[in-house]
Amino acid sequence: MTLKPSQILSLLREKRADFATFDQTTLQALEKYRRALATASQETEAVLLEQLAEYLANDRGAEPLEPLGNHLNWLMPSGLVWQSREESHEWVRDRLTGVATFAVDGSQIYPSKDFSIPVALVQIGWFENLHQPGGQYDKDIAVDVMTPADLRANTSGDPVDRRVNMRRFEMETARLVQYMEDRAGCDRCLAFLDGSLVVTFAEAFDEATQQHYVDCIVRLLQASETYRVPLVGYIDTSYARDLTLMLQRLTPGLPDAPAIHDASLVRGMQWGDRTPLFRCRRPGILRHYPGANLQGRGYANASRIGFTYLKAHDGFPVRLELPAWIYDDGLLENVLDWVRGEVIIGSGYPYVIETADQTAVLKTDDRQTFYRLLQEWAEEEKLHLRLSRKMVSKARRR
């Protein structure tokens, strides 16, 4: 049965008051936060850091990483205006020609209760665009089959999807690390992580799972700094609240408003504009990011992640996270222009990430091929793989 629009509309009308109350409360709080932002943006980074000093480092939300300048509402205009799409692409050619951009994405087939043996498939795909006149690029995939031992499953009904996700993340970040090692010292390379360098989503899991995700990210951050290959975590729709927490710390009496996120605070942006670069001081999972000593340089991972918000399309600004060494080495503006260029090519989303996603995705036909191969192999090996009647019925119907 399909959805009945009449029932949905009836329920929405019935519960309209709940939505209206939430909307009005959120708007009132948002205006308070925007006024607080306007006030804070008139202060220097030194003044803000002094005001934040009374709070623990991991309880500030954020703190300025680069000079804030005289930018009302922390809006740093890019000045990028073109008369035509052809002009914007000419700008891209000027910025990106000879710059290699790289991204990885993943897909998976979770264990199915229709099989008597727990088994999963993880596939990652990557794309490197060399941005050369000849159009050279590299695109490929890697796969892994997860056995009952990998899944730590005793039966096909065990909840093992999380371990599949963990393996996918591990493969994606390991491939990025390999890329950086292969391109060590490349000052015209840029690697994208499709997601956050601050893996807050892992806080919902147990300690061991949290540590797994943190370990993957720490290896990635260390590789970027060790091999001097710029890295950007690209979050198209961000619900991070680092700036909002910082504003709470700076503004006595500002109410807690969980529905307000950083990206909604910054307004008046034109395409290409950004906020200053801030250091992430988010409470929570950052406490797991260990310190290390790399090539004689002190390295505290938790405090070495910067972020900025960039206007990349008609929606809220996107969040970019990057290792602070990029700013320290004077590469920030170049890296941001490379990101802008990828967004222009991809018509609002980085082309290199989009292509990696298309390369990695497992479609319905792939799923059926995997099941068929699994069944045929099990029969050859005389393994007792049983299919549910439901799956047999589906196969017949299709």
KASULHU-V259858 format. One record per residue. RES is the residue in one small letter. PSI is psi in whole degrees, 0 to 359 (none if undefined). OMEGA is omega in degrees with one decimal (none if undefined). BURIAL is 1 if it has 24 or more other ideal C-beta (glycine too) atoms within 12 Angstrom, else 0. Layout:
BEGIN
RES/PSI/OMEGA/BURIAL + RES/PSI/OMEGA/BURIAL
END
This chain:
BEGIN
m/139/177.1/0 + t/167/176.5/0 + l/147/175.8/0 + k/104/-177.7/0 + p/324/-177.3/0 + s/321/179.3/0 + q/318/179.7/0 + i/312/-179.2/0 + l/322/179.2/0 + s/317/178.8/0 + l/320/178.7/0 + l/317/177.8/0 + r/320/-178.9/0 + e/326/-174.7/0 + k/20/-177.9/0 + r/321/-176.9/0 + a/322/179.2/0 + d/316/179.8/0 + f/319/-177.9/0 + a/319/179.3/0 + t/314/179.1/0 + f/316/-177.6/0 + d/315/-178.2/0 + q/317/179.3/0 + t/318/-179.4/0 + t/319/179.9/0 + l/320/179.6/0 + q/316/178.6/0 + a/322/-179.1/1 + l/319/178.7/1 + e/323/177.0/0 + k/318/179.7/1 + y/323/178.9/1 + r/325/175.3/1 + r/321/177.9/0 + a/322/177.8/1 + l/317/179.8/1 + a/321/178.5/1 + t/313/-178.5/0 + a/327/-176.4/1 + s/350/177.5/1 + q/356/179.8/0 + e/157/176.4/1 + t/164/177.8/0 + e/328/179.7/1 + a/318/179.5/0 + v/316/-179.3/0 + l/318/179.3/1 + l/324/177.8/1 + e/319/179.6/0 + q/328/-179.2/1 + l/349/-173.1/1 + a/336/-178.5/0 + e/349/180.0/0 + y/150/175.1/0 + l/151/-175.6/0 + a/323/-177.5/0 + n/21/178.4/1 + d/26/-178.8/0 + r/344/-175.5/1 + g/301/-179.8/1 + a/167/171.9/1 + e/151/-176.9/1 + p/138/176.4/1 + l/328/175.8/1 + e/160/177.5/1 + p/135/-175.0/0 + l/335/179.1/1 + g/191/-178.6/0 + n/66/-175.3/0 + h/104/179.0/1 + l/135/-178.9/0 + n/22/179.5/1 + w/38/178.7/1 + l/113/-179.9/1 + m/104/-176.7/1 + p/142/178.8/0 + s/336/-177.2/1 + g/16/-177.2/0 + l/102/178.2/1 + v/129/-179.8/0 + w/155/-179.9/0 + q/343/-177.7/0 + s/164/176.6/0 + r/327/179.0/0 + e/321/178.2/0 + e/319/-179.9/0 + s/323/179.3/1 + h/331/174.7/0 + e/320/175.4/0 + w/318/178.7/1 + v/315/179.5/1 + r/321/180.0/0 + d/324/-177.0/0 + r/323/-168.8/1 + l/346/-179.9/1 + t/124/-179.1/0 + g/1/177.3/0 + v/124/179.5/1 + a/125/176.0/1 + t/144/-171.3/1 + f/141/177.0/1 + a/155/178.6/1 + v/145/171.8/1 + d/170/-176.4/1 + g/167/177.0/1 + s/166/-176.3/1 + q/158/169.2/1 + i/114/-176.9/1 + y/159/174.0/1 + p/144/-177.5/1 + s/139/175.4/1 + k/349/178.7/0 + d/348/176.2/1 + f/141/-179.3/1 + s/342/179.3/1 + i/127/178.2/1 + p/124/178.5/1 + v/144/-179.8/1 + a/161/177.8/1 + l/132/175.5/1 + v/132/178.6/1 + q/133/171.9/1 + i/149/176.1/1 + g/145/179.3/1 + w/158/-179.2/1 + f/128/173.3/1 + e/124/177.6/1 + n/117/-177.9/1 + l/349/178.8/1 + h/49/175.6/1 + q/155/-179.7/0 + p/329/-179.6/0 + g/354/177.0/0 + g/28/-178.3/0 + q/140/176.7/0 + y/166/175.7/0 + d/131/-178.2/1 + k/129/-178.4/0 + d/177/179.7/0 + i/163/170.1/1 + a/144/-177.1/1 + v/159/173.8/1 + d/135/174.3/1 + v/126/-179.0/1 + m/121/-177.4/1 + t/172/175.3/0 + p/327/177.8/0 + a/318/177.5/0 + d/322/-176.8/0 + l/348/-176.0/1 + r/46/-176.1/0 + a/141/176.1/1 + n/330/177.6/0 + t/166/-179.9/0 + s/349/-179.2/1 + g/357/-179.9/0 + d/143/179.4/0 + p/94/-172.2/0 + v/5/-177.4/1 + d/325/-178.9/1 + r/321/-179.6/1 + r/329/174.6/1 + v/315/178.6/1 + n/321/178.7/1 + m/318/179.4/1 + r/320/178.3/1 + r/313/-179.7/1 + f/319/178.7/1 + e/317/179.9/1 + m/319/-179.4/1 + e/311/-177.6/1 + t/325/178.0/1 + a/323/178.8/1 + r/323/175.5/1 + l/318/177.9/1 + v/317/178.5/1 + q/318/178.6/1 + y/315/-179.5/1 + m/320/177.6/1 + e/318/179.4/0 + d/331/-176.7/0 + r/28/-175.4/1 + a/132/178.2/0 + g/5/-178.7/0 + c/113/-179.5/1 + d/6/175.2/0 + r/43/175.5/1 + c/149/177.8/1 + l/123/177.5/1 + a/136/178.9/1 + f/134/163.9/1 + l/125/179.2/1 + d/80/-177.5/1 + g/190/-171.4/1 + s/145/171.7/1 + l/349/175.8/1 + v/98/-167.5/1 + v/63/-177.6/1 + t/330/-179.5/1 + f/334/-177.7/0 + a/347/-179.1/1 + e/341/178.6/0 + a/351/-174.6/0 + f/177/178.5/0 + d/170/-174.3/0 + e/318/-178.2/0 + a/320/179.0/0 + t/318/176.2/1 + q/314/-176.8/1 + q/327/177.4/0 + h/311/-178.9/1 + y/319/178.4/1 + v/317/179.6/1 + d/318/179.2/1 + c/315/-178.1/1 + i/321/-179.8/1 + v/319/176.4/1 + r/323/179.7/1 + l/314/178.5/1 + l/318/179.4/1 + q/320/179.4/1 + a/318/-179.7/1 + s/315/-178.3/1 + e/320/-178.4/1 + t/314/-175.5/1 + y/359/176.6/1 + r/44/174.2/1 + v/118/-178.7/1 + p/144/-178.6/1 + l/138/176.8/1 + v/127/168.5/1 + g/119/-173.3/1 + y/119/179.4/1 + i/105/-175.1/1 + d/318/178.5/1 + t/102/-174.1/0 + s/135/173.5/1 + y/23/178.4/0 + a/149/-177.1/1 + r/38/-179.0/1 + d/313/179.0/1 + l/323/-179.9/1 + t/320/177.2/1 + l/320/178.1/1 + m/318/178.8/1 + l/324/174.8/1 + q/319/180.0/1 + r/329/-177.0/1 + l/342/-171.9/1 + t/98/178.9/1 + p/137/176.9/0 + g/355/178.8/0 + l/125/-173.6/1 + p/152/172.6/0 + d/133/-176.3/0 + a/83/-176.0/1 + p/336/-177.6/0 + a/348/-178.3/0 + i/128/178.0/1 + h/163/-172.6/1 + d/314/-172.7/1 + a/335/-179.5/1 + s/347/-177.5/1 + l/323/-172.2/1 + v/120/-178.4/1 + r/169/179.3/1 + g/10/-179.0/0 + m/141/168.3/1 + q/164/-177.2/0 + w/134/177.0/1 + g/344/177.8/1 + d/161/179.7/1 + r/171/170.7/1 + t/166/170.5/1 + p/166/178.1/1 + l/127/178.0/1 + f/154/173.4/1 + r/133/-179.8/1 + c/122/177.2/1 + r/41/-174.9/1 + r/134/174.3/1 + p/160/177.1/1 + g/237/-167.7/1 + i/341/178.2/1 + l/340/179.7/1 + r/340/180.0/1 + h/347/-176.5/1 + y/109/-172.5/1 + p/164/170.7/0 + g/157/178.5/0 + a/166/177.7/0 + n/114/-175.9/0 + l/117/176.0/0 + q/40/176.5/0 + g/356/-179.9/0 + r/134/174.7/0 + g/138/-175.6/0 + y/111/175.2/1 + a/102/-170.8/1 + n/320/-174.4/1 + a/327/-177.3/1 + s/8/-175.5/1 + r/19/177.6/1 + i/119/176.6/1 + g/161/177.2/1 + f/152/174.5/1 + t/158/175.9/1 + y/130/-174.0/1 + l/132/176.4/1 + k/110/-174.5/1 + a/347/-179.4/1 + h/192/-174.7/0 + d/342/-178.7/0 + g/197/176.6/0 + f/156/176.4/1 + p/148/176.8/1 + v/157/179.3/1 + r/129/175.4/1 + l/128/176.3/1 + e/140/-177.1/1 + l/154/177.1/1 + p/140/-175.1/1 + a/340/-179.3/1 + w/334/178.8/1 + i/317/176.6/1 + y/316/-178.5/1 + d/325/-178.2/0 + d/6/176.9/0 + g/23/-177.1/0 + l/358/-170.6/1 + l/310/-175.8/1 + e/320/176.9/0 + n/313/-178.9/1 + v/317/179.6/1 + l/323/176.1/1 + d/324/177.2/1 + w/320/177.0/1 + v/314/178.0/1 + r/318/179.4/1 + g/316/178.4/1 + e/323/179.1/1 + v/320/178.2/1 + i/314/180.0/1 + i/321/-177.8/1 + g/8/177.9/1 + s/47/175.4/0 + g/352/179.1/0 + y/139/-175.1/1 + p/124/-176.6/1 + y/323/-176.2/1 + v/323/177.2/1 + i/317/179.9/1 + e/318/-178.1/1 + t/323/176.1/1 + a/320/178.3/1 + d/315/179.1/1 + q/327/179.4/0 + t/324/-172.7/1 + a/335/-167.6/1 + v/137/175.5/0 + l/120/-177.7/1 + k/177/-178.9/0 + t/319/178.6/0 + d/322/177.7/0 + d/319/179.5/0 + r/314/179.7/1 + q/322/177.5/0 + t/317/179.2/0 + f/314/179.8/1 + y/319/-179.1/1 + r/314/179.0/0 + l/320/179.7/0 + l/317/-179.9/1 + q/315/-179.5/1 + e/318/179.8/0 + w/318/-179.8/0 + a/322/178.2/0 + e/318/178.6/0 + e/322/-177.7/0 + e/0/179.9/0 + k/40/173.5/0 + l/145/-175.3/0 + h/81/176.7/0 + l/116/-178.6/1 + r/139/177.0/0 + l/143/176.8/1 + s/157/177.3/0 + r/330/179.1/0 + k/315/-179.4/0 + m/320/177.9/1 + v/318/179.7/0 + s/317/179.2/0 + k/317/-179.5/0 + a/322/179.2/0 + r/319/-177.6/0 + r/333/-175.3/0 + r/none/none/0
END
